Amino acid sequence: MKLCMIGTGYVGLVSGTCFADLGNNVICVDKDKKKIKHLSNANIPIYEPGLSELVLKNYKNKKLTFSTNLKKSVKDSDIIFICVGTPTKKKGSSADLSQIYNVSKEISSSINKFKIIITKSTVPVTTGDQIEKILSKKNSKKKFSVVSNPEFLREGEAIRDFTYPDRIVIGSNDKKSNNILKNLYGPLISKGAQYVHTTRRAAELIKYASNSFLATKITFINEIANLCEKTGINVEDISIGMGLDKRIGGRFLRAGPAYGGSCFPKDTKAIISTADKFKVNLSVIKSVIKSNKNRSNLLLDRVYEILNKKIKNKKIAFLGVTFKANTDDMRDSSSLSMIPTLSKKGAKIKYFDPTGLKDEFKKIKNVSYENSIRKSVEGSDLVIIHTEWNDFKSINFKNLIKNKKCIIYDMRNIYSANKIKTQGFKYYSVGR
Ligand SMILES: NC(=O)c1ccc[n+]([C@@H]2O[C@H](COP(=O)([O-])OP(=O)(O)OC[C@H]3O[C@@H](n4cnc5c(N)ncnc54)[C@H](O)[C@@H]3O)[C@@H](O)[C@H]2O)c1
């Protein structure tokens, strides 16, 4: 089939590449000329394990092409996936749908034969109805079908998640598009993915409800970790004891810093805003957002406590600054609030991240990037393990840190307290 992905970010590039690998002809479109130029030279602008190889393979065999020409790409394709961003509005907490509507207007003047227009972007309930209205202004309803097909891939696991999804959700209000999409996803369904066909509005809500539920799970175990710290219990025992109950499940039950990333923070806010519009109070999700906001402050308070409230001139090393491992995505990472706050209080911060220097910290006083674990922790008073990269899982601190008074604060519970204590360092972790 001929597919067009509009928006070549994490979602558009990964899903476009994987669709090409399944034998489809895919054009990935982006308005960012630099990004398309890089991609056309086989430079992948994001860090995602396994993606470079797959892009290169499909680009070479001409299954995957890149373009900035949206109109022509739409005309040449049968199925159009909208994969542009839906960030939080600058004012308020609802989703900014301007990218979605701008793209819809451009698509509208390029419908030369029947096309399925799909939102893969995460969009609030009724967005599909609005897209349909925009397209209907210039086109007969027989010429197109608007479908919601939310994407559930996780950064860092994106190719595996796309290829072996738990479920494929298709929200379409007509049989024709449902049949075509069932066929498109056939290779994944035959490998065991559940195919869930719903109304368009239901599919839109499934995505928000899923992300809000996962954010709730993380926040829940983070609060339980607070109680564990006060009662001398290891939160990992709680996670295991709870998670073995099949009704609960063990995933997303690991205590740590505030959740971040490009999805949970914005999606929890957006679903509340949608519910407000319909005069429904999503009080559980509201309290999750509040608790998560407090989480970074709570962990910072712990840092102050560990350093006896003497932050000025303290040398602090951050190992990992992205919101989770195996991605270069900094969006809403808790390090974005922690590092500037500590810098304001006079700390001298060095950080290392396997995905390199971050523009976000370039202008912050007394914050510098080091290109190795060794250089970042050298001479530190406190080492904060912020992200759970494999690179940080078997560090011999004894070999790297001469200052025996250095303290390790493991925000991801990577190490056992005993292992670090035998190396001669004071060690703190989360919920244990
Ligand atoms: N990142 C994730 O892990 C993830 C997972 C599931 C769903 N989602 C959802 O998918 C959507 C996209 O997320 P992302 O992380 O891939 O975003 P992104 O910011 O990485 O990429 C979006 C791309 O769209 C392009 N774009 C914007 N307007 C355009 C236009 N008019 N024409 C062509 N290109 C245009 C931008 O230049 C950018 O490259 C969001 O709604 C997000 O919530 C993201």
The ligand as an SDF file (V2000), in Angstrom:
LIG
                    3D

 44 48  0  0  0  0  0  0  0  0999 V2000
    6.9320   10.2370   21.3850 N   0  0  0  0  0  0  0  0  0  0  0  0
    6.2350    9.1850   21.7790 C   0  0  0  0  0  0  0  0  0  0  0  0
    6.7480    8.2770   22.4440 O   0  0  0  0  0  0  0  0  0  0  0  0
    4.7770    9.0370   21.4020 C   0  0  0  0  0  0  0  0  0  0  0  0
    4.1410    7.8060   21.5920 C   0  0  0  0  0  0  0  0  0  0  0  0
    2.8040    7.6690   21.2410 C   0  0  0  0  0  0  0  0  0  0  0  0
    2.1210    8.7720   20.7320 C   0  0  0  0  0  0  0  0  0  0  0  0
    2.7450    9.9640   20.5910 N   0  0  0  0  0  0  0  0  0  0  0  0
    1.9850   11.0840   20.0270 C   0  0  0  0  0  0  0  0  0  0  0  0
    2.3350   11.2230   18.6440 O   0  0  0  0  0  0  0  0  0  0  0  0
    2.3680   12.6080   18.2550 C   0  0  0  0  0  0  0  0  0  0  0  0
    3.7230   12.9610   17.7080 C   0  0  0  0  0  0  0  0  0  0  0  0
    4.6730   12.8030   18.7410 O   0  0  0  0  0  0  0  0  0  0  0  0
    6.2440   12.8170   18.4390 P   0  0  0  0  0  0  0  0  0  0  0  0
    6.9080   12.5760   19.7350 O   0  0  0  0  0  0  0  0  0  0  0  0
    6.5370   11.9480   17.2790 O   0  0  0  0  0  0  0  0  0  0  0  0
    6.4120   14.3660   18.0050 O   0  0  0  0  0  0  0  0  0  0  0  0
    7.7020   15.0990   17.4200 P   0  0  0  0  0  0  0  0  0  0  0  0
    7.6410   16.4800   17.9370 O   0  0  0  0  0  0  0  0  0  0  0  0
    8.9110   14.2650   17.6530 O   0  0  0  0  0  0  0  0  0  0  0  0
    7.4440   15.1340   15.8380 O   0  0  0  0  0  0  0  0  0  0  0  0
    6.4460   15.8590   15.2220 C   0  0  0  0  0  0  0  0  0  0  0  0
    6.9390   16.2690   13.8310 C   0  0  0  0  0  0  0  0  0  0  0  0
    5.8550   16.8700   13.1100 O   0  0  0  0  0  0  0  0  0  0  0  0
    6.4070   17.8470   12.2550 C   0  0  0  0  0  0  0  0  0  0  0  0
    5.3730   18.7690   11.7790 N   0  0  0  0  0  0  0  0  0  0  0  0
    4.6570   19.6650   12.4870 C   0  0  0  0  0  0  0  0  0  0  0  0
    3.8010   20.3380   11.6530 N   0  0  0  0  0  0  0  0  0  0  0  0
    3.9820   19.8290   10.4110 C   0  0  0  0  0  0  0  0  0  0  0  0
    3.4150   20.1180    9.1380 C   0  0  0  0  0  0  0  0  0  0  0  0
    2.4830   21.0610    8.9690 N   0  0  0  0  0  0  0  0  0  0  0  0
    3.8460   19.4130    8.0830 N   0  0  0  0  0  0  0  0  0  0  0  0
    4.7970   18.4740    8.2170 C   0  0  0  0  0  0  0  0  0  0  0  0
    5.3780   18.1550    9.3970 N   0  0  0  0  0  0  0  0  0  0  0  0
    4.9750   18.8300   10.4810 C   0  0  0  0  0  0  0  0  0  0  0  0
    7.4690   18.5120   13.1360 C   0  0  0  0  0  0  0  0  0  0  0  0
    8.4030   19.2290   12.3660 O   0  0  0  0  0  0  0  0  0  0  0  0
    8.0690   17.3100   13.8560 C   0  0  0  0  0  0  0  0  0  0  0  0
    9.1880   16.7880   13.1720 O   0  0  0  0  0  0  0  0  0  0  0  0
    1.9410   13.3830   19.5050 C   0  0  0  0  0  0  0  0  0  0  0  0
    0.5700   13.5930   19.4770 O   0  0  0  0  0  0  0  0  0  0  0  0
    2.3020   12.4350   20.6360 C   0  0  0  0  0  0  0  0  0  0  0  0
    1.5220   12.6520   21.7820 O   0  0  0  0  0  0  0  0  0  0  0  0
    4.0630   10.1160   20.8920 C   0  0  0  0  0  0  0  0  0  0  0  0
  1  2  1  0
  2  3  2  0
  2  4  1  0
  4  5  1  0
  4 44  2  0
  5  6  2  0
  6  7  1  0
  7  8  2  0
  8  9  1  0
  8 44  1  0
  9 10  1  0
  9 42  1  0
 10 11  1  0
 11 12  1  0
 11 40  1  0
 12 13  1  0
 13 14  1  0
 14 15  2  0
 14 16  1  0
 14 17  1  0
 17 18  1  0
 18 19  2  0
 18 20  1  0
 18 21  1  0
 21 22  1  0
 22 23  1  0
 23 24  1  0
 23 38  1  0
 24 25  1  0
 25 26  1  0
 25 36  1  0
 26 27  1  0
 26 35  1  0
 27 28  2  0
 28 29  1  0
 29 30  1  0
 29 35  2  0
 30 31  1  0
 30 32  2  0
 32 33  1  0
 33 34  2  0
 34 35  1  0
 36 37  1  0
 36 38  1  0
 38 39  1  0
 40 41  1  0
 40 42  1  0
 42 43  1  0
M  CHG  2   8   1  16  -1
M  END
$$$$
